[in-house]
């Protein structure tokens, strides 16, 4: 699919002297108005700035994609500015991003399923690819940049049906305008799946309606779901049987690799009540869940005191020895279990985002764990409660 029909050399400015985000947006809107793409510059400017207030449109590597959806847009189009000097205060996913290449996307209010919207979606997907951005950054004239939008053979579709992998993720992307972030997030997630060997299938819920909808068979075979969305997910009940990781539509643009990794399912200990013993060999005398059952546990505590960490450690050690029932039921419940490779981590507020994206927190050394347990015992004793 070629992008040139959606713009024109007259809609591209190289070496633009504009110094602020507002100046860039207004000048590009003027270009779109002069080309007859929008009917009211002020109405479209309001739509763009409303979108700017919702989440950053700056990305990384010098790029930004302001965009708006408005009745003032006569036909879908985009304008481009390559700035003479970067803008350092354009709100971006990368806080160090210095914006010097801006794509302004004009999205019509009612044009679902049109060729124009297909082209805008294709532009958004290409902008998620580092090689495309690098090619545009090297252009020195409007004509050169216009030609670089479509290089034959460069942008063939790849891996749209997912990849073979040990895990299967079904995902949904959606944003308010239904174009830019929706398709960029989908492209980033698909790239991450190919890189990690995870089968990734993305349903786009955007201005074109629902694209690539998940089939019943695919949903049944999936291990987990990711909702990367800033609006309500349509048909959410379809995912009721799956663990769902929810995040913003911008999160995959920050680091889709980590997003895919953290969502992979971790095995637990399955227990077979018919045999009368856990797979780990611990005996018991009551019913348990079906053979091969999986479970996972995460405990995330913020700004914990030492005695609170000690309480968690004490509980986890009880669980490790097989003395704590999962779900609080001894019959027909999740059963008994043992933790594997127990590691206690400590989280502070500043680390929570890193944790959600890639699970990195600081492990507590064993000496500190012992001190935390001692602190819990002292706290319990001081309070007159039972000894740990």
Secondary structure, DSSP 8 states (H G I E B T S, - for coil): --SGGG--GGGEEEEE---SHHHHHHHHHHHHHHTTSBS-HHHHHHHHHHHHTTS--B-STTEE--EEEETTBSS-EEEEEEEEEEETTS-BSSTT--EEEEEEEEEESS-TT-HHHHHHHHHHHHHTSHHHHHHHHT--SHHHHHHHT--TTTT----TT----SSEEEEEEE-SSSSHHHHHHHHHHHHHHHHHT-EEEEEEEETTEEES---HHHHHH-SEEEEEESS--TTGGGGTTSEEEEE-TTHHHHHHHHHHHHHS------EETTTTEETTS-B-SS----TT---------BS--HHHHHHHHHHHHHHHTT-SEETT-SSSSSEE---SS---EEB-GGGHHHHHHH---EE--HHHHHHHHHHHHHHHHHTT----
